[in-house]
């Protein structure tokens, strides 16, 4: 690696969310880089399946909504990769503020105090979501007047905090990650199939972006290295090749010994049922309903992103295809859950 700036050649990184899917895969890559000398890896707990033992890695577990914990974490590092956060279609505003906004506030204050050289923040393209088809969305396109849920609003507010700081930053908005180690998207589909709840919503022809986690990790590494031309920008990250969502699900399920659902539900019926379930939940126990409007929209709407900015300024070039990512996940899942 050519050392354009001094700190690139001896980087001491704080990685939040290091015990989750994307964080774990990012940590795997970081330890291989000669110019990364140490990594403080933080999360709430460690699973054996998402743990890395390496001389560069020090695990420090705790709560990023605790300002004292955050202040201690940031001492002695020069770069922050902030992946941790609460990602869910349902929850209280207070819960999302505690998980997504407070940690950002505390990290930025500590980063300013400690002279952090770069802050890479993992946000979400769900910010763009509205209940309508959207194709090739650019980062510069207007955001909705109101966000679909508290997750989106707190992630956007966390972006704004970073944009208004004086810390050099890169914001990434990766879409629908899959691959080895995925404990969220594909496992949720598999559980729905196991419970007989997975049904094709709408016409089943909608195009979406699914993104290999390996490609997102590459984008993170590029964000650490990029010079002035790519700094202080926000980037969509996908595979750059939209796929039919239900065709991809149909490819996945046989690989994990599940059957593709033969039942379909019209979009109008599904979304109205989701609205009723959400209303009932708000009026009663506040628990996440079986269906949410956001989830129905994700399963039924066309939703694709433009990644030309990431290609131009980050030098991002996705190399792992959606099919390869699905195959990678299926192999890992079958091995990991063989006896479950």
C-alpha positions, 0 to 999 in steps of 0.5 A: 500500500502506498502511504498517501497520509502517514496514518494510513500506514499504521492504523489503530482502529476501533470497530463497533459491532465487531461481534455481528455479521458485518462486523465479524466479516470486516474484522476477518479482513482487517487482521490481514492488512499490514497497515492495520496495527491494532483493532479494538473490537467491541460488541455486547456479547461474543458468539463462538461462530463470530469470534476471531482470535488474533494478536491485533484484536482486543475485544472490549464488550459493553454498551455504546449508550454508556458515555464513560464506556465510549470515552475509554474505547476511543483512547489510543485509536485513530480510526473508527468504523461504526457498524453497531446499531439496532436494525429492526422494522419495529420498536420504540423511538426511545429504543432506537435513539438509545441504540443508534443516536446516543452511541453516535453522539458519544463516539463523535464527542470522543473522536473530536477530543481524541483527534480521530483521523477518519470515521466510517459509518454504516448507515442504511438505504432504507432511508429512501424507502417509500411505499412505491417502486423506486429504481436506481436511487442516487444518494443525492435524490430527495429523502422522504418527508417522513421516514417509514420507521424509527430505525430510518429516522435515527440512522439519518439523524446519526448521519447528520451528526457526523456530517456536521462534525469536523471529523473526516468521514465516509458514510456507506449505505449497503443494501440487504447483506447476505453471505457467510455469517448472515444471522438476519435476512436469510435466516428470517426467511428460512424461519418463515418458511419453517413456520408456514408463514412465507408467502409471495407478496404481490406479483413476485416480479419485483427487482431489488439489490442484494449485496454480498457481505464480502463486497461491503467489506471491500467498500469499508476497506476502500473507505479507510484508504480513499484520499481527499477526492472521496472523503466526506461523502455518502455512498450507496453500496450494492452488487450493482446487479439487481435481481428478482427477489423471489427468484433469489429466494427460490434459489436459496430455499432448496439449498437449505432443504426448504420448499418454496412457498406455493401461496401468493397474497395480493399486495393490497391485502397484505399491506392493509393487514399489516396496517391493522396489525401495527395499529393493534400492537400500538394499542395493546402490548407494543410487541412487533406484529407478525407483519409490518408495512415496511416488511411487506413493502420490502417483499413486494416493491421494486427497490434498486440503488445507483452505485456510480458514485462509489465506483467513481470516488471509492474505486468500488467494484463488486466482485462477489455475485449474488448467486455466490453470496447465496451459495456461501450463506447456504453452505455456512448455514447447513454446516452451522445448523446441521444438528439444530 
